Amino acid sequence: MPLAKGTLYPLASSSVELTYRYDRSLKYIATRYTFSSNGIHPSTEPAFCLLFTGGISLNQETWVPVMKFLYDLISRQINTVSIQSAWTIERPNHGDASVLNEQALKEHYTTCFPACQYAGAIRAFLASDCLTSQERSNIIAVAHSGGGGSMIQSLDPETTELPIKGLILLESPYCGPPAEPYFTAVHKAVRTSNQRRINSWSTVDEAIDWMKAHLPWKNFHPDVLQIISETYFRPDPKDPSRVITKTLPEQETASFKNDGNTLNALPQLRSILHLLPTHLIVGSIHDIWPSPLYHLTDENIEEDRKRLASVKIIGGAGHYVCTTPLFVRTIVNSSLEQLPVQMPERTAYEIYCILLATLKQRSKL
């Protein structure tokens, strides 16, 4: 379901339905966002194409606030970063893609929908003819949480010609196989929580009211909640007078299940760090993972720091760093440091700085 023009402005979007195959054929949706040229100063540098992949439970439309803040930053600069387009790839068991795959998800993926499935969709997209030659020449991938592992696993570790020119990881768990016990604990906790979760309401308004009273949605910015109200719900198949989320709680749970390959992303990334400029953006607040998992992540970042293009720690930010706009609201929200959703404005700024630094680095070559 497309966003209302008022919600989307000054962006424009178009979506395409595609098919990939990991273990069986499934559909996924890729959406292209473009920026209005009004107020954008022309750049003499090649334009970037951004490719966004999201974390579990966040549908692709929640990237829109970050894109709009990027638009605002670019429009206020002269002869600087230029973005020709931004693509999002919906996780095949999330959002509108989950509706397209509903029967297959019921029959084959009720307990496990591994990260490699999302990786398969990303890989198929990068190999498709959706991208123009100009877009394909300058792709920077931006991945949040589990979307980072899937993005990495979509890349062929045996090639020296990667389809992306850079990678920005936002709060993606930077850990490998030793983290398996902690991810198992996370899956069990998510399963217990989702089994208790309400997922049927009389109206969308009632659903939004319920979300406003429950974490993590209660702390989402109003712009994000507006996006959710327009795109997250569908009629309940059991009672069409009611609504449910397109992404079912059991599919969120299934996405946390490790099939044995989920934690191979870090070793794979390390094998291509010499080819792929990789930037980490992490929050200072440890608000979602078990403490030992954060400890492993910190150790791995320090081990790789010299090989990483940059590491940025955002003070006061937690895991859902890209879903609550307007970080200046921290001034009036005394409980913010405990919140799991914050700062797409700051996220957009950090992405912008990375793109600008990338241009400067290339100019020296």
Secondary structure, DSSP 4 states (H G I P E B T S, - for coil): -PPPHHHHTTEEEEEEEEEEESSSEEEEEEEEEEE--TTPPP-SSPPEEEEEE--TT--GGGGHHHHHHHHHHHHT-SS---EEEEEEE--TTSHHHHHHTHHHHHHH-SS---HHHHHHHHHHHHHSS-S-HHHHTTEEEEEETHHHHHHHHTS-TT-SS-S-SEEEEES-----GGGHHHHHHHHHHHHHHHHT----BSSHHHHHHHHHTSTTGGGS-HHHHHHHHHHSEEEETTEEEEEEESS-HHHHHHHH---S-GGGHHHHHHHHTTTS-EEEEEES---SS-HHHHHHHHHHHHHHGGGSSEEEEETT--TBTTSS--GGGGGT-TTGGG-SB--HHHHHHHHHHHHHHHHHHHHH-
